[in-house]
Amino acid sequence: MIKIKIFKDENGLIIRFNILGHADYSVHGEDIVCAAVSILGHTALRALVDVCELDENEISYRVDEETGYLDVRILIQPDDIRVKNTQIVFKTLITGVNSLVESYPKYVTLENRGGVINA
C-alpha cells in the first residue's frame, strides 16, 4: 500500500508531503497505481521549481525508489509571495491523490497532518 502524508505549518499552509510504499496493484513495471502516484509526486516537486520558481536550495527532498519514498518540504517563509503558488501545486497534488484513493482505496491512503486540508 502507498501511504501519502500531507503536512501543514502552524499557519495552516501546506509545507510538506511524503509518499511511502508500493501499491502492489500489479507486477513491478506494470503497476498503474504506483505509476500514477509517482507521477503526481514528481510533477509536484518539479512544479515547485518550474512553476513556483523556487530555487533548489529552497526545497528539501529525498527519493528512494526501492522503498517508494519521496519526501518534499518547502523551505520558504510564510510571507514569501511565492507561497500562494506552492499551495496551488500542493492542492493539485491532493486532488489527484484523492481521485486515486476513491478509485483504489485498497492501494492508496492519504493522511493530513496539522489540520484538515480542503483540496
URUR-V965087 format. One record per residue. N is the residue number from 1. RES is the residue in one letter. PHI is phi in degrees with one decimal (* if undefined). PSI is psi in whole degrees, -180 to 180 (none if undefined). D_FIRST is the distance of its C-alpha to the first C-alpha in whole Angstrom. Layout:
n = <N & N>
res = <RES & RES>
phi = <PHI & PHI>
psi = <PSI & PSI>
d_first = <D_FIRST & D_FIRST>
This chain:
n = <1 & 2 & 3 & 4 & 5 & 6 & 7 & 8 & 9 & 10 & 11 & 12 & 13 & 14 & 15 & 16 & 17 & 18 & 19 & 20 & 21 & 22 & 23 & 24 & 25 & 26 & 27 & 28 & 29 & 30 & 31 & 32 & 33 & 34 & 35 & 36 & 37 & 38 & 39 & 40 & 41 & 42 & 43 & 44 & 45 & 46 & 47 & 48 & 49 & 50 & 51 & 52 & 53 & 54 & 55 & 56 & 57 & 58 & 59 & 60 & 61 & 62 & 63 & 64 & 65 & 66 & 67 & 68 & 69 & 70 & 71 & 72 & 73 & 74 & 75 & 76 & 77 & 78 & 79 & 80 & 81 & 82 & 83 & 84 & 85 & 86 & 87 & 88 & 89 & 90 & 91 & 92 & 93 & 94 & 95 & 96 & 97 & 98 & 99 & 100 & 101 & 102 & 103 & 104 & 105 & 106 & 107 & 108 & 109 & 110 & 111 & 112 & 113 & 114 & 115 & 116 & 117 & 118 & 119>
res = <M & I & K & I & K & I & F & K & D & E & N & G & L & I & I & R & F & N & I & L & G & H & A & D & Y & S & V & H & G & E & D & I & V & C & A & A & V & S & I & L & G & H & T & A & L & R & A & L & V & D & V & C & E & L & D & E & N & E & I & S & Y & R & V & D & E & E & T & G & Y & L & D & V & R & I & L & I & Q & P & D & D & I & R & V & K & N & T & Q & I & V & F & K & T & L & I & T & G & V & N & S & L & V & E & S & Y & P & K & Y & V & T & L & E & N & R & G & G & V & I & N & A>
phi = <* & -96.1 & -113.4 & -115.5 & -120.8 & -114.4 & -119.3 & -113.0 & -89.6 & -67.1 & -92.2 & 84.6 & -88.3 & -72.6 & -123.0 & -160.4 & -142.3 & -140.7 & -127.4 & -143.9 & 108.9 & -123.8 & -70.1 & 57.9 & -73.4 & -149.9 & -68.7 & -53.1 & 93.6 & -128.0 & -85.3 & -68.6 & -70.0 & -59.9 & -63.4 & -64.6 & -64.2 & -60.5 & -68.0 & -62.5 & -64.7 & -71.2 & -66.9 & -60.7 & -60.5 & -63.9 & -66.8 & -60.4 & -86.5 & -76.8 & -98.0 & -84.0 & 63.4 & -79.3 & -76.1 & -60.2 & -78.6 & -99.9 & -132.0 & -106.3 & -146.7 & -135.7 & -132.6 & -139.5 & -64.1 & -61.1 & -93.1 & 71.4 & -106.8 & -140.0 & -126.2 & -131.0 & -136.5 & -89.1 & -117.4 & -100.3 & -74.9 & -58.6 & -91.0 & -64.2 & -60.7 & -79.6 & -59.2 & -55.9 & -69.3 & -63.8 & -66.6 & -64.0 & -62.6 & -63.7 & -68.3 & -66.7 & -57.4 & -61.9 & -60.2 & -64.5 & -65.2 & -58.9 & -62.4 & -67.9 & -61.7 & -64.7 & -83.9 & -134.5 & -63.5 & -81.0 & -119.1 & -140.3 & -126.7 & -127.8 & -124.1 & -100.9 & -115.8 & 89.6 & 136.0 & -85.8 & -113.5 & -100.7 & -87.5>
psi = <143 & 129 & 125 & 131 & 138 & 133 & 135 & 155 & -176 & -15 & 0 & 9 & 139 & 125 & -10 & 150 & 152 & 153 & 135 & 132 & 178 & 146 & -37 & 32 & -35 & -178 & 153 & 133 & -14 & 10 & 103 & -29 & -47 & -44 & -41 & -46 & -42 & -46 & -36 & -47 & -46 & -32 & -41 & -45 & -47 & -38 & -31 & -33 & -52 & -36 & -47 & -12 & 35 & 142 & 157 & -28 & -3 & 6 & 132 & 127 & 151 & 142 & 135 & 99 & -33 & -44 & -4 & 39 & 130 & 123 & 125 & 130 & 135 & 146 & 28 & 160 & 150 & -25 & 3 & 134 & -24 & -9 & -39 & -45 & -34 & -36 & -36 & -44 & -48 & -42 & -32 & -41 & -47 & -40 & -45 & -42 & -43 & -38 & -42 & -40 & -40 & -40 & -30 & 59 & -21 & -10 & -16 & 134 & 154 & 127 & 134 & 132 & 132 & 15 & 171 & 137 & 124 & 112 & none>
d_first = <0 & 4 & 6 & 10 & 13 & 16 & 20 & 23 & 26 & 29 & 31 & 28 & 27 & 23 & 24 & 20 & 17 & 14 & 10 & 8 & 6 & 6 & 4 & 7 & 9 & 12 & 13 & 13 & 16 & 15 & 12 & 13 & 10 & 9 & 13 & 13 & 11 & 13 & 16 & 16 & 16 & 18 & 21 & 21 & 21 & 24 & 25 & 26 & 29 & 30 & 30 & 30 & 32 & 31 & 32 & 30 & 31 & 30 & 26 & 24 & 21 & 19 & 17 & 16 & 15 & 14 & 11 & 10 & 12 & 14 & 17 & 19 & 22 & 26 & 29 & 31 & 33 & 33 & 36 & 36 & 36 & 33 & 31 & 31 & 30 & 27 & 26 & 26 & 24 & 21 & 22 & 21 & 18 & 17 & 19 & 17 & 13 & 15 & 16 & 12 & 11 & 14 & 14 & 10 & 9 & 7 & 5 & 6 & 8 & 11 & 13 & 17 & 19 & 23 & 23 & 22 & 22 & 23 & 22>
